Amino acid sequence: SWVAPAQRQRVLALLAGLEREKKVVRRPLLPRSVLFAEAYPAADAFVMPSHAEGFGFTNVEALSFGLPVVSSKVGAIPETVAEGRTGFLVPPGDVSALAAAMERLVAEPAHVRRLGEAARADFLSRFTRERFRAELARVYRDALSPLGQRVG
């Protein structure tokens, strides 16, 4: 489990209270079709803590739906989630910081909307297929050009 044993009861109590108030929904691992058709569109925010992560594509998927993201400051996640602009980053394993970020989302719906708008805009400017293709093409052009001569 991601939650340290000493913090587990606090987090479970927080989640239980938020679930009772219908402010948080915990979801099991979902098939991709359900995730895209039901879970992301129904969500107000996306929370995915992690101890280790490469790029964090699930966070980018959430950004594509205009969801603010709460995730861990590991791997390339800080390059995909802009702290305070498209979501919040917490230290890995810091349950108190994770809980505080979640509580802030619940307490500030107007801020959640602003973060979500920025998340969608950030996705459109940085993470679309077209953007990836263009960036990959640039990398190949640069790699194939003579040394010292940048193309495009």
PyMOL commands that place a pseudoatom at each C-alpha (Angstrom):
pseudoatom trace, name=CA, resn=SER, resi=1, chain=A, elem=C, hetatm=0, pos=[0.000, 0.000, 0.000]
pseudoatom trace, name=CA, resn=TRP, resi=2, chain=A, elem=C, hetatm=0, pos=[1.142, 3.553, -0.692]
pseudoatom trace, name=CA, resn=VAL, resi=3, chain=A, elem=C, hetatm=0, pos=[0.137, 4.734, 2.766]
pseudoatom trace, name=CA, resn=ALA, resi=4, chain=A, elem=C, hetatm=0, pos=[2.613, 4.284, 5.599]
pseudoatom trace, name=CA, resn=PRO, resi=5, chain=A, elem=C, hetatm=0, pos=[1.197, 2.177, 8.445]
pseudoatom trace, name=CA, resn=ALA, resi=6, chain=A, elem=C, hetatm=0, pos=[1.434, 5.070, 10.926]
pseudoatom trace, name=CA, resn=GLN, resi=7, chain=A, elem=C, hetatm=0, pos=[-0.654, 7.305, 8.646]
pseudoatom trace, name=CA, resn=ARG, resi=8, chain=A, elem=C, hetatm=0, pos=[-3.046, 4.684, 7.301]
pseudoatom trace, name=CA, resn=GLN, resi=9, chain=A, elem=C, hetatm=0, pos=[-5.856, 5.255, 9.826]
pseudoatom trace, name=CA, resn=ARG, resi=10, chain=A, elem=C, hetatm=0, pos=[-5.820, 9.027, 9.280]
pseudoatom trace, name=CA, resn=VAL, resi=11, chain=A, elem=C, hetatm=0, pos=[-6.028, 8.659, 5.507]
pseudoatom trace, name=CA, resn=LEU, resi=12, chain=A, elem=C, hetatm=0, pos=[-8.731, 5.986, 5.690]
pseudoatom trace, name=CA, resn=ALA, resi=13, chain=A, elem=C, hetatm=0, pos=[-10.768, 8.162, 8.070]
pseudoatom trace, name=CA, resn=LEU, resi=14, chain=A, elem=C, hetatm=0, pos=[-10.362, 11.181, 5.770]
pseudoatom trace, name=CA, resn=LEU, resi=15, chain=A, elem=C, hetatm=0, pos=[-11.409, 9.137, 2.730]
pseudoatom trace, name=CA, resn=ALA, resi=16, chain=A, elem=C, hetatm=0, pos=[-14.379, 7.620, 4.562]
pseudoatom trace, name=CA, resn=GLY, resi=17, chain=A, elem=C, hetatm=0, pos=[-15.625, 11.070, 5.555]
pseudoatom trace, name=CA, resn=LEU, resi=18, chain=A, elem=C, hetatm=0, pos=[-15.197, 12.458, 2.052]
pseudoatom trace, name=CA, resn=GLU, resi=19, chain=A, elem=C, hetatm=0, pos=[-16.911, 9.405, 0.562]
pseudoatom trace, name=CA, resn=ARG, resi=20, chain=A, elem=C, hetatm=0, pos=[-19.879, 9.844, 2.932]
pseudoatom trace, name=CA, resn=GLU, resi=21, chain=A, elem=C, hetatm=0, pos=[-20.152, 13.451, 1.794]
pseudoatom trace, name=CA, resn=LYS, resi=22, chain=A, elem=C, hetatm=0, pos=[-19.897, 12.194, -1.804]
pseudoatom trace, name=CA, resn=LYS, resi=23, chain=A, elem=C, hetatm=0, pos=[-16.853, 14.398, -2.382]
pseudoatom trace, name=CA, resn=VAL, resi=24, chain=A, elem=C, hetatm=0, pos=[-14.457, 11.532, -3.137]
pseudoatom trace, name=CA, resn=VAL, resi=25, chain=A, elem=C, hetatm=0, pos=[-14.934, 8.319, -5.058]
pseudoatom trace, name=CA, resn=ARG, resi=26, chain=A, elem=C, hetatm=0, pos=[-12.303, 5.596, -4.831]
pseudoatom trace, name=CA, resn=ARG, resi=27, chain=A, elem=C, hetatm=0, pos=[-12.148, 3.460, -7.945]
pseudoatom trace, name=CA, resn=PRO, resi=28, chain=A, elem=C, hetatm=0, pos=[-10.528, 0.058, -8.432]
pseudoatom trace, name=CA, resn=LEU, resi=29, chain=A, elem=C, hetatm=0, pos=[-8.353, -0.571, -11.463]
pseudoatom trace, name=CA, resn=LEU, resi=30, chain=A, elem=C, hetatm=0, pos=[-10.639, 0.130, -14.411]
pseudoatom trace, name=CA, resn=PRO, resi=31, chain=A, elem=C, hetatm=0, pos=[-10.493, -1.035, -18.009]
pseudoatom trace, name=CA, resn=ARG, resi=32, chain=A, elem=C, hetatm=0, pos=[-9.318, 1.747, -20.301]
pseudoatom trace, name=CA, resn=SER, resi=33, chain=A, elem=C, hetatm=0, pos=[-12.719, 1.905, -22.029]
pseudoatom trace, name=CA, resn=VAL, resi=34, chain=A, elem=C, hetatm=0, pos=[-14.502, 2.552, -18.708]
pseudoatom trace, name=CA, resn=LEU, resi=35, chain=A, elem=C, hetatm=0, pos=[-11.837, 4.998, -17.601]
pseudoatom trace, name=CA, resn=PHE, resi=36, chain=A, elem=C, hetatm=0, pos=[-12.292, 7.155, -20.717]
pseudoatom trace, name=CA, resn=ALA, resi=37, chain=A, elem=C, hetatm=0, pos=[-16.057, 6.774, -21.101]
pseudoatom trace, name=CA, resn=GLU, resi=38, chain=A, elem=C, hetatm=0, pos=[-17.128, 7.061, -17.454]
pseudoatom trace, name=CA, resn=ALA, resi=39, chain=A, elem=C, hetatm=0, pos=[-14.486, 7.765, -14.816]
pseudoatom trace, name=CA, resn=TYR, resi=40, chain=A, elem=C, hetatm=0, pos=[-12.606, 10.761, -16.239]
pseudoatom trace, name=CA, resn=PRO, resi=41, chain=A, elem=C, hetatm=0, pos=[-15.759, 12.569, -17.489]
pseudoatom trace, name=CA, resn=ALA, resi=42, chain=A, elem=C, hetatm=0, pos=[-17.455, 12.142, -14.092]
pseudoatom trace, name=CA, resn=ALA, resi=43, chain=A, elem=C, hetatm=0, pos=[-14.477, 13.353, -12.051]
pseudoatom trace, name=CA, resn=ASP, resi=44, chain=A, elem=C, hetatm=0, pos=[-13.703, 16.826, -10.726]
pseudoatom trace, name=CA, resn=ALA, resi=45, chain=A, elem=C, hetatm=0, pos=[-10.037, 16.029, -10.041]
pseudoatom trace, name=CA, resn=PHE, resi=46, chain=A, elem=C, hetatm=0, pos=[-7.561, 13.161, -10.363]
pseudoatom trace, name=CA, resn=VAL, resi=47, chain=A, elem=C, hetatm=0, pos=[-5.370, 11.866, -7.532]
pseudoatom trace, name=CA, resn=MET, resi=48, chain=A, elem=C, hetatm=0, pos=[-2.596, 9.348, -8.132]
pseudoatom trace, name=CA, resn=PRO, resi=49, chain=A, elem=C, hetatm=0, pos=[0.210, 9.183, -5.585]
pseudoatom trace, name=CA, resn=SER, resi=50, chain=A, elem=C, hetatm=0, pos=[3.245, 7.124, -6.517]
pseudoatom trace, name=CA, resn=HIS, resi=51, chain=A, elem=C, hetatm=0, pos=[6.648, 6.166, -5.128]
pseudoatom trace, name=CA, resn=ALA, resi=52, chain=A, elem=C, hetatm=0, pos=[8.153, 5.744, -8.595]
pseudoatom trace, name=CA, resn=GLU, resi=53, chain=A, elem=C, hetatm=0, pos=[6.941, 6.774, -11.995]
pseudoatom trace, name=CA, resn=GLY, resi=54, chain=A, elem=C, hetatm=0, pos=[8.431, 7.291, -15.417]
pseudoatom trace, name=CA, resn=PHE, resi=55, chain=A, elem=C, hetatm=0, pos=[6.437, 9.741, -17.473]
pseudoatom trace, name=CA, resn=GLY, resi=56, chain=A, elem=C, hetatm=0, pos=[3.051, 9.355, -15.789]
pseudoatom trace, name=CA, resn=PHE, resi=57, chain=A, elem=C, hetatm=0, pos=[0.717, 8.967, -18.764]
pseudoatom trace, name=CA, resn=THR, resi=58, chain=A, elem=C, hetatm=0, pos=[-2.338, 8.594, -16.525]
pseudoatom trace, name=CA, resn=ASN, resi=59, chain=A, elem=C, hetatm=0, pos=[-1.732, 12.108, -15.247]
pseudoatom trace, name=CA, resn=VAL, resi=60, chain=A, elem=C, hetatm=0, pos=[-1.594, 13.392, -18.838]
pseudoatom trace, name=CA, resn=GLU, resi=61, chain=A, elem=C, hetatm=0, pos=[-4.827, 11.522, -19.595]
pseudoatom trace, name=CA, resn=ALA, resi=62, chain=A, elem=C, hetatm=0, pos=[-6.448, 13.327, -16.658]
pseudoatom trace, name=CA, resn=LEU, resi=63, chain=A, elem=C, hetatm=0, pos=[-5.137, 16.681, -17.923]
pseudoatom trace, name=CA, resn=SER, resi=64, chain=A, elem=C, hetatm=0, pos=[-6.733, 15.910, -21.299]
pseudoatom trace, name=CA, resn=PHE, resi=65, chain=A, elem=C, hetatm=0, pos=[-10.122, 15.783, -19.563]
pseudoatom trace, name=CA, resn=GLY, resi=66, chain=A, elem=C, hetatm=0, pos=[-9.491, 19.114, -17.850]
pseudoatom trace, name=CA, resn=LEU, resi=67, chain=A, elem=C, hetatm=0, pos=[-8.907, 17.548, -14.447]
pseudoatom trace, name=CA, resn=PRO, resi=68, chain=A, elem=C, hetatm=0, pos=[-6.538, 19.039, -11.898]
pseudoatom trace, name=CA, resn=VAL, resi=69, chain=A, elem=C, hetatm=0, pos=[-4.002, 16.396, -10.890]
pseudoatom trace, name=CA, resn=VAL, resi=70, chain=A, elem=C, hetatm=0, pos=[-2.623, 15.600, -7.450]
pseudoatom trace, name=CA, resn=SER, resi=71, chain=A, elem=C, hetatm=0, pos=[0.408, 13.381, -7.836]
pseudoatom trace, name=CA, resn=SER, resi=72, chain=A, elem=C, hetatm=0, pos=[3.852, 12.700, -6.443]
pseudoatom trace, name=CA, resn=LYS, resi=73, chain=A, elem=C, hetatm=0, pos=[6.962, 14.692, -7.195]
pseudoatom trace, name=CA, resn=VAL, resi=74, chain=A, elem=C, hetatm=0, pos=[8.824, 11.731, -8.779]
pseudoatom trace, name=CA, resn=GLY, resi=75, chain=A, elem=C, hetatm=0, pos=[10.170, 10.857, -12.213]
pseudoatom trace, name=CA, resn=ALA, resi=76, chain=A, elem=C, hetatm=0, pos=[8.903, 13.106, -14.989]
pseudoatom trace, name=CA, resn=ILE, resi=77, chain=A, elem=C, hetatm=0, pos=[5.651, 13.954, -13.204]
pseudoatom trace, name=CA, resn=PRO, resi=78, chain=A, elem=C, hetatm=0, pos=[6.874, 17.478, -12.301]
pseudoatom trace, name=CA, resn=GLU, resi=79, chain=A, elem=C, hetatm=0, pos=[7.350, 18.021, -16.046]
pseudoatom trace, name=CA, resn=THR, resi=80, chain=A, elem=C, hetatm=0, pos=[3.726, 17.082, -16.750]
pseudoatom trace, name=CA, resn=VAL, resi=81, chain=A, elem=C, hetatm=0, pos=[1.898, 18.575, -13.746]
pseudoatom trace, name=CA, resn=ALA, resi=82, chain=A, elem=C, hetatm=0, pos=[2.577, 22.271, -13.142]
pseudoatom trace, name=CA, resn=GLU, resi=83, chain=A, elem=C, hetatm=0, pos=[2.503, 22.849, -9.382]
pseudoatom trace, name=CA, resn=GLY, resi=84, chain=A, elem=C, hetatm=0, pos=[-0.275, 25.264, -8.477]
pseudoatom trace, name=CA, resn=ARG, resi=85, chain=A, elem=C, hetatm=0, pos=[-1.313, 25.759, -12.115]
pseudoatom trace, name=CA, resn=THR, resi=86, chain=A, elem=C, hetatm=0, pos=[-2.598, 22.363, -13.310]
pseudoatom trace, name=CA, resn=GLY, resi=87, chain=A, elem=C, hetatm=0, pos=[-2.561, 20.549, -9.985]
pseudoatom trace, name=CA, resn=PHE, resi=88, chain=A, elem=C, hetatm=0, pos=[-0.498, 19.825, -6.914]
pseudoatom trace, name=CA, resn=LEU, resi=89, chain=A, elem=C, hetatm=0, pos=[2.672, 17.796, -6.406]
pseudoatom trace, name=CA, resn=VAL, resi=90, chain=A, elem=C, hetatm=0, pos=[3.426, 16.098, -3.107]
pseudoatom trace, name=CA, resn=PRO, resi=91, chain=A, elem=C, hetatm=0, pos=[6.573, 14.369, -1.885]
pseudoatom trace, name=CA, resn=PRO, resi=92, chain=A, elem=C, hetatm=0, pos=[6.353, 10.592, -2.337]
pseudoatom trace, name=CA, resn=GLY, resi=93, chain=A, elem=C, hetatm=0, pos=[5.126, 8.920, 0.825]
pseudoatom trace, name=CA, resn=ASP, resi=94, chain=A, elem=C, hetatm=0, pos=[4.042, 12.197, 2.464]
pseudoatom trace, name=CA, resn=VAL, resi=95, chain=A, elem=C, hetatm=0, pos=[0.510, 11.279, 3.454]
pseudoatom trace, name=CA, resn=SER, resi=96, chain=A, elem=C, hetatm=0, pos=[-0.084, 14.585, 5.242]
pseudoatom trace, name=CA, resn=ALA, resi=97, chain=A, elem=C, hetatm=0, pos=[0.781, 16.553, 2.097]
pseudoatom trace, name=CA, resn=LEU, resi=98, chain=A, elem=C, hetatm=0, pos=[-1.429, 14.270, 0.001]
pseudoatom trace, name=CA, resn=ALA, resi=99, chain=A, elem=C, hetatm=0, pos=[-4.335, 14.706, 2.414]
pseudoatom trace, name=CA, resn=ALA, resi=100, chain=A, elem=C, hetatm=0, pos=[-3.827, 18.486, 2.488]
pseudoatom trace, name=CA, resn=ALA, resi=101, chain=A, elem=C, hetatm=0, pos=[-3.871, 18.684, -1.319]
pseudoatom trace, name=CA, resn=MET, resi=102, chain=A, elem=C, hetatm=0, pos=[-7.048, 16.608, -1.473]
pseudoatom trace, name=CA, resn=GLU, resi=103, chain=A, elem=C, hetatm=0, pos=[-8.681, 18.698, 1.251]
pseudoatom trace, name=CA, resn=ARG, resi=104, chain=A, elem=C, hetatm=0, pos=[-7.799, 21.867, -0.657]
pseudoatom trace, name=CA, resn=LEU, resi=105, chain=A, elem=C, hetatm=0, pos=[-9.498, 20.544, -3.789]
pseudoatom trace, name=CA, resn=VAL, resi=106, chain=A, elem=C, hetatm=0, pos=[-12.636, 19.696, -1.836]
pseudoatom trace, name=CA, resn=ALA, resi=107, chain=A, elem=C, hetatm=0, pos=[-12.701, 23.070, -0.065]
pseudoatom trace, name=CA, resn=GLU, resi=108, chain=A, elem=C, hetatm=0, pos=[-12.068, 25.272, -3.114]
pseudoatom trace, name=CA, resn=PRO, resi=109, chain=A, elem=C, hetatm=0, pos=[-14.346, 24.324, -6.047]
pseudoatom trace, name=CA, resn=ALA, resi=110, chain=A, elem=C, hetatm=0, pos=[-13.698, 27.600, -7.906]
pseudoatom trace, name=CA, resn=HIS, resi=111, chain=A, elem=C, hetatm=0, pos=[-9.956, 26.936, -7.729]
pseudoatom trace, name=CA, resn=VAL, resi=112, chain=A, elem=C, hetatm=0, pos=[-10.553, 23.388, -8.987]
pseudoatom trace, name=CA, resn=ARG, resi=113, chain=A, elem=C, hetatm=0, pos=[-12.312, 24.827, -12.049]
pseudoatom trace, name=CA, resn=ARG, resi=114, chain=A, elem=C, hetatm=0, pos=[-9.407, 27.205, -12.749]
pseudoatom trace, name=CA, resn=LEU, resi=115, chain=A, elem=C, hetatm=0, pos=[-6.887, 24.379, -12.358]
pseudoatom trace, name=CA, resn=GLY, resi=116, chain=A, elem=C, hetatm=0, pos=[-8.992, 22.214, -14.671]
pseudoatom trace, name=CA, resn=GLU, resi=117, chain=A, elem=C, hetatm=0, pos=[-9.153, 24.898, -17.347]
pseudoatom trace, name=CA, resn=ALA, resi=118, chain=A, elem=C, hetatm=0, pos=[-5.378, 25.316, -17.149]
pseudoatom trace, name=CA, resn=ALA, resi=119, chain=A, elem=C, hetatm=0, pos=[-4.944, 21.522, -17.230]
pseudoatom trace, name=CA, resn=ARG, resi=120, chain=A, elem=C, hetatm=0, pos=[-6.909, 21.218, -20.470]
pseudoatom trace, name=CA, resn=ALA, resi=121, chain=A, elem=C, hetatm=0, pos=[-5.086, 24.165, -22.061]
pseudoatom trace, name=CA, resn=ASP, resi=122, chain=A, elem=C, hetatm=0, pos=[-1.727, 22.713, -21.016]
pseudoatom trace, name=CA, resn=PHE, resi=123, chain=A, elem=C, hetatm=0, pos=[-2.649, 19.343, -22.495]
pseudoatom trace, name=CA, resn=LEU, resi=124, chain=A, elem=C, hetatm=0, pos=[-3.663, 20.927, -25.805]
pseudoatom trace, name=CA, resn=SER, resi=125, chain=A, elem=C, hetatm=0, pos=[-0.451, 22.946, -26.049]
pseudoatom trace, name=CA, resn=ARG, resi=126, chain=A, elem=C, hetatm=0, pos=[1.976, 20.202, -24.965]
pseudoatom trace, name=CA, resn=PHE, resi=127, chain=A, elem=C, hetatm=0, pos=[0.658, 16.654, -25.088]
pseudoatom trace, name=CA, resn=THR, resi=128, chain=A, elem=C, hetatm=0, pos=[-1.509, 16.015, -28.149]
pseudoatom trace, name=CA, resn=ARG, resi=129, chain=A, elem=C, hetatm=0, pos=[-0.507, 13.366, -30.692]
pseudoatom trace, name=CA, resn=GLU, resi=130, chain=A, elem=C, hetatm=0, pos=[0.228, 16.104, -33.189]
pseudoatom trace, name=CA, resn=ARG, resi=131, chain=A, elem=C, hetatm=0, pos=[2.577, 17.782, -30.728]
pseudoatom trace, name=CA, resn=PHE, resi=132, chain=A, elem=C, hetatm=0, pos=[4.362, 14.472, -29.989]
pseudoatom trace, name=CA, resn=ARG, resi=133, chain=A, elem=C, hetatm=0, pos=[4.723, 13.745, -33.718]
pseudoatom trace, name=CA, resn=ALA, resi=134, chain=A, elem=C, hetatm=0, pos=[6.138, 17.196, -34.408]
pseudoatom trace, name=CA, resn=GLU, resi=135, chain=A, elem=C, hetatm=0, pos=[8.558, 16.943, -31.497]
pseudoatom trace, name=CA, resn=LEU, resi=136, chain=A, elem=C, hetatm=0, pos=[9.692, 13.446, -32.516]
pseudoatom trace, name=CA, resn=ALA, resi=137, chain=A, elem=C, hetatm=0, pos=[10.212, 14.628, -36.095]
pseudoatom trace, name=CA, resn=ARG, resi=138, chain=A, elem=C, hetatm=0, pos=[12.309, 17.534, -34.789]
pseudoatom trace, name=CA, resn=VAL, resi=139, chain=A, elem=C, hetatm=0, pos=[14.446, 15.148, -32.717]
pseudoatom trace, name=CA, resn=TYR, resi=140, chain=A, elem=C, hetatm=0, pos=[15.069, 12.950, -35.771]
pseudoatom trace, name=CA, resn=ARG, resi=141, chain=A, elem=C, hetatm=0, pos=[15.863, 15.952, -37.984]
pseudoatom trace, name=CA, resn=ASP, resi=142, chain=A, elem=C, hetatm=0, pos=[18.334, 17.225, -35.401]
pseudoatom trace, name=CA, resn=ALA, resi=143, chain=A, elem=C, hetatm=0, pos=[19.908, 13.776, -35.030]
pseudoatom trace, name=CA, resn=LEU, resi=144, chain=A, elem=C, hetatm=0, pos=[20.295, 13.344, -38.795]
pseudoatom trace, name=CA, resn=SER, resi=145, chain=A, elem=C, hetatm=0, pos=[21.600, 16.838, -39.534]
pseudoatom trace, name=CA, resn=PRO, resi=146, chain=A, elem=C, hetatm=0, pos=[25.358, 17.405, -39.771]
pseudoatom trace, name=CA, resn=LEU, resi=147, chain=A, elem=C, hetatm=0, pos=[26.994, 18.309, -36.469]
pseudoatom trace, name=CA, resn=GLY, resi=148, chain=A, elem=C, hetatm=0, pos=[26.614, 21.930, -35.586]
pseudoatom trace, name=CA, resn=GLN, resi=149, chain=A, elem=C, hetatm=0, pos=[23.770, 22.512, -38.033]
pseudoatom trace, name=CA, resn=ARG, resi=150, chain=A, elem=C, hetatm=0, pos=[20.321, 22.609, -36.486]
pseudoatom trace, name=CA, resn=VAL, resi=151, chain=A, elem=C, hetatm=0, pos=[17.400, 22.097, -38.828]
pseudoatom trace, name=CA, resn=GLY, resi=152, chain=A, elem=C, hetatm=0, pos=[14.069, 23.870, -38.187]
for i in range(1, 152): cmd.bond("trace and resi %d" % i, "trace and resi %d" % (i + 1))
show_as sticks, trace
zoom trace
